[in-house]
Each structure stands twice: as structure tokens, then as C-alpha cells.
């Protein structure tokens, strides 16, 4: 049975948030905006731009704002949504705009894992067919990291001989994984993680009623990750983990079993409980390792987190032990997911291992 277009999920949209093309504000990236506008208005507009930075900091939102501005004639307020071109961009009906993203596989009934060479060939056809209409043409690739090798090589040919009046905006979460020849033919716009204040502005704009400081801390300034955590009660899950880890070095086994059981269950519209559990565990280990080098984090992501991390990771030796544990357990989680191990049992084993780390064993709670 063929899937109807309205039922196909958008691979470039964070669950629980509007698609970036419907977001009318780019928050916290004033330097990147100024750099692009200076190039465009100064007659030095490169044909291909690589928007880089951690996931969820606004790369796609900026790309769509650039597209609206350029297709509206690069005049008026940056990112304005009240022009005819901007409205067509939001509806994906602007003929001078082409979006490249992972396609839907009707036979498999799911999104493809990669951007294939066929998608890049459609991009080539777009530039060829739209050339007769004249004017600026914009393509957005979200994300360039998703291209397979054949697609990357096909795109390279476009970058080597760019069509006239073409602007290609590529979103890259891990640009080091792209072909060096692709990177060398693009100008890079680097976006930074958001501060807690900026995160608060974004969440308020999106109607998310959560602790912005805690979400900013736990998401490392990534709006996309903050939205995912907010939508899955991630702050509550992290608090549960922090409360559990305060029982070290004598791990409270019954409470640990309750936490581990929370990793079981099927993934649904609200997310995957195992992925959420591994996310908060990974964040805890990372923040614990940092505490040994830089002191307890501010702001805290949970009640009592600062005191706990100071106790568990008081120096650089402890920091190395927690960092090694983070790398080891992350790899184990990937392997466990690949071979379909029981999530609750896997998480319980990880918690027991953490309780036996030398820093955990030596970090006796203070009395009183």
C-alpha cells in the first residue's frame, strides 16, 4: 500500500517541534547571520555554504531563513515570513527552492537511512529546469552527513561546476565525515550552542514550559536535544538517575532495578525509552568527567547534582575514569541495540559496573 504524502514523517524535523521552515526566528546565531549577510550584500556570495555546529543549535532554522531572504530579493528584514516567496517556501511550493533529505521508501515502509544518488540527480534536474526561469535558486541539503558515497560524489560535480545564480546550503552535524573535496568547495558558517538565556527565549517562543537552565545544561545548548528531552520528560529521568547515584558506593539495587526497567518498552511517538535512558546516562557520565577537571557544573541539571559530582569526581584522575566509562558504556549500548539485548538487563549491568569504578568506591558520602 502506498503511503500518502501527509503520513510520511519529515526526517529533518525534531518531534514535538515545528519544522524549521515554519520557525520565524533564529535565536543566538547573530554572528553567523551577520557573516552571511555581509557576504551577500558585499557581492561576495559563495555558491555553497556549509552550516556546521552541534545538532539542534539552529542550523536548519538559519538555512530556511537564508532561503526566504534570498528568494525574496535579499531585501527587508532577515528571515521575514510575510513575503509571497516566504509563504511559498513554508508550503514547499516555491519553484526556485529544492529540498534534499532522506527519502521515503514505500517498499520498506520507512525513511531511507541515507540520501541516495537519485536525490542528488533530482537536484541536478532542478537546477537545469529552473535555469530558464532566471533569478536566484536555492537548494537546502539536510543533512549532508546523510549522503552515501555515490550521492556525495554526484554533489561534488555540482560544486565543481556550480550553476549560475545557484545557492546551496548544506547542514552538517559532523563535517569531518564529509569528503574533503566537498568541504574545500564550501564556505563554512559555524553555529554555537545556545546559552541558558537564549534557550529560554527559544523554549518560550515554542510554548515549552520547562526549566530552561536545566535543559540548556543537559542538552549542551542544543535546542533540538532540549525539545526531545522536554517531550520525553528527560529532566525527570535525569533527576531519577542523580538520586540513584547518590547511593554510591553502595548502589541501591531495588532503585537501580526500577531505573533500569524504565529503559524497556517499545519506541513510540513520544520517543524510545532506551534511547532516552542512554542519553541521560551519557550526559551524567560526561558531566561527571568534566567535574573532575573543571569543578561541579553550573547551572545544575538536577537537584543535588553539583554536590554529587564533586564527591564522585574530585580530581583529574577520577575524571579520566569516568570519561573512560562513558566511552566504554556508549559502545556497549550500540552493540546491545544492534543485537537486541534486553534493555533493562543491559542498563542494570551498566549501573553495577559504575558502582564498582574506583572513583565510585572511594567516594564515601559525607556524614550529616
N, C-alpha and C positions, 0 to 999 in steps of 0.2 A: 504494500500500500504506500502510495506516495505521500510524503509529509507535506502538509500545507505550509506555505511561507510563514504565516503568523505563528505556527507552532515550532518553528526552528529557533533554537536558542542562539543568541549572539555571542560568539566566542570572545569578543572584545568588550564585554560588559561585565562589571562586577555585580554578582547577585545582590539584590537589595538596594541598588543604586541606579539612577538614570544612566542611560548610555551617554558617553562623553559628548556626543553631538548635541545632546539636549541640555548640557551644562553651560550656563551663560557667563560664568566667572572662572578665571584662572587665578587661584589664590597662592601666594607665596613664591611665585616664579617671576618676579618683576625684572630681574637681571636677564633672564632668558628672553622675555618678551622684548625688552629694550634692545638686546643684541640683534634679534631678528628684524625688528622694525628699522633699526639703523641701517642694516644691510639693504633692506627693501627700498627704503626711501633715499638711500645714497647711491642707488644704481649699482650695487654690488651683490645682487641677489644670486646666490649659488643655486644650481638646478636641483641639488639633492641635499637634504638635511637629515642628520641622524639625531633623534631626540633620545638622550640617554639619562639614566638615573635609576634608582631602586623602583621596584614595582609600586604602583599606586600613588606616586607623588604628583601626578597631573600631566604626564607626557601626552597621553591621548587627548585630554581636555585641551591642552595647548595646541596640538596638531589640528583639531577641529576648529579652534578659534582662529588659527592662521588661515585655514581654508576659507572660512567665512569672510575674513577680512580681505584676502587676496581676490576672491571671486567677486567681492563687492566693489572692487576697484582700488583697494588699498587706501581707502579714504574713510573718514569718520572714525568713531571710537573703535579701538581694537576689540575684536570678539563680539561686536554688536550682533544681536539676533533679530533686529526689526527690519532688515532689508529683504527684498524679494529673493535675492540669492541665498541669504541665510536661511530663510524659511524652506527653500528647496533643498538646501544642504541637510537640514533637520529631517526632511521627509525622504532623503536619499533619492530625490528626483532631479537634482541639478545635473544637467548633461555634461558639464565641464569638470565633474568630480568623479573619481573612481576609487572605490574602497577594495583593498586586497586583505583578506583574512582567511582563516581556516574554513574550508567549505563544508557543507553538509553532505554526508554520504548516505544516500537514500537506501542503498542495499544493506548497509550495516546498521542503519537507523541511528546514527550518531554523527557528531562532528568528526571530521578527519583530524588526525593527530598532527598533521603538517600542512603548510602551504605548499601546494604542488606546482609543478611547472605549468600546468594548464591555467592556473590563476595568473601567472606572470604573462602567459600568452594572451590572456584576456586584457591585461594591462597594455600590452603592445597594440592590440586591436583598438583599444580605447584611444590611445594617442594617435593612431593612424586615421581613425574615422572622425575624430573630433578636430583634426588639424584644419579641415575645410571650413569649420565654423569660426576659426580665428580666436584671438584672445587668450588669456591665461587659462591653463588647465592644471588641475591639482590631483595628485594621487596620494592616498594615505595607505601605508602598509603597517598593519597592526596584528602581530608584531613581526619584525624582521627575523627575530630569533626562531620563528616557527617555520621558516623556509627550509625545505630539503635542499640537497646539493644541486640537483638539476634546476630547481627554481632559482637558487642563488646565482648560478652561472648564467641563466637566462636574464636575470635582472642586471647582471654585470654588463651585458651587452647594451642595455638601455642607458646605463650610467656612462659608458664609454662614448656613446654617440647620442646624447640627450636630444629629444625632440625640441623644436623651437617653442618658447613660452611654456615649457613644462616645469612643474614644481613637484618634486617627490619628497614626501615627508615620511620617514621611516622611524617607527618606535622600536627601541631596542632596550631590553632589560639587562642583557648581558652582551654588550657589543664586542667583547673579546672573542666571543664564539663565532662572529661573522667572518667571512672571507676578508683577509687583509686588503685585497684589491677593492672590495666594496667600501670598506672604511676609508680608504685613501681617496676615494672619489666623492666623499660626502663632507659637508661641513657639520661639525658637532655642536649641538646645544645641550649643555649639561644642566639637569634639573636637580635640585637639592631636596632632602627630606624637609617636611614642614615642622615648624616649631609648635609647641603646645598651643600658643595663642592662635596661630594660623589654622591648626587643626580644629580648634574650637569654632572658628569662623566657618570652616567648611561644613562641619557637622551641623551647626546651627542652620546654615543655608539649606542643608538637605533634610532638616527636620529630625535629626538624630539626637535624642535626649539621653546622652551618656556622659560619663566623666571624660572630658576631652583630654585632660592632662594624663590620665592613666592610659587612655587609648593611644595617645601620641607616644608615650613611653613604651608600651607593649608592641606597637606597630613600627617602631623606629621611624616615625614621621611619615608613614605611608598611608594615604587616605584609603586606598583600596583595601589594604590589610585591616585598617581600623573599621571600615564598613563590614568586612567579613566577620571580624571579631564581635562587633556590636550585634550583628544579625544572628550570631550563634551563642550569645551570652558568654563570650570569651572572657570578659573580665571576671565573671563569677567562677568560671572554670579555673582561671589562673589563681584566684583567691583560694580556691579549694586546694590547689597544689601547694601554694605557700603555707597554708595552715598545716597540711600534711608534713611538709619538710621541716616544720618547727619541731616535730617529734624526733628528728635525728639527734644522736646517733642510734637511738633505739626506735627504729621505724615502727609506727603503729600499724600492724598488719591488717586489722579489720578495716581501718580507714583507708589504707592503701588499696585493699580489695574493692572498696566502694569506688574509689577514684578510677581504678583500672576497669571496672565494669562499665564506667561511663564512656569508655572508648569503643564499646561494642555497639552493634546496631547498623542498620542499613543507611547508606547515604540517601538523602532526600533533598527536597527543595531548600531546606534550611542549612544544608551542608553535610559533611561527613564527620561523624563523631570521632573517628580515629584520627583523621587529619587535624581536627581541632585539638585533640589531646596532644598529638605530636608537636603541634605549633606552640602550645603553651609550655610544653616540656622543653622544647628547643630554646624558647625565649628565656625560660628560667635558667637554663644552663649557661647561655650566653651572658646574661646579666650577672650571674654569679661569678663567672670567669672575669668579667670586666671589673667587678667589685674588688677583686684581689689586686688589680693594677691601678685602679682609679678611685677606689673608695665606693661606698654604697651609692646607688644611682638616685638622682633627683630629676624629675619627680618620681615618686614610687608608683608602681603599677598595682600595688595591693597593700592592704593594711599589714603592717609589721614586716614588710619586705626588706626595708633598709637594715633593721637590726638583725634579721635572719642572715642576709648576705654578708654582713660584717662578721658574723660569727662563723659562717661556713667557709668564707674566702678572705682570710685576713691578710694574705701576702701573695707575692708573685708565684711562689711555689704552689700554693693552693690554686691560684688562677690557672696555672698550666694543667693541673689535674682535672679541673672542671672543664677546661677547653678540650682536652683530650676526650673526656667523657662525652661531650657534645658531639664531636666528630664521630666517635665510635657508635653512639646510640642512633644518630641520624642515619648512618649507613645500615645499621641493623633494622631500622624501621622500613627503609626502602626495600631491603631484602625480604622482610616479613610480609610486606604488602604484595610483593611480586609472587610469593609462593603461597599466599592466602593463609598465613598463620592466624591463629585465634588472637584478635586484637587485645582482649582483656588479659590473656596469659602473657602476651608479649610485653605489654605495659607493666604488668606486675613484676616480671623478670627485670625490667629496666629499673624500677624503683628499688628492688632489692639490691641490684648492683650499685646504685648510687649510695645506698646506706652503708656499703662496705668500702667506699672510697676512703683513702687515708684522711682527707680533709674532713669528711663527714664523721669518721670515727673519733677524730681528735677534738672536734668542735662540741664540747660539752656545754649544754645550756647553763647560763649564769643562774645562780640561786636568787630567790626573791623575785 
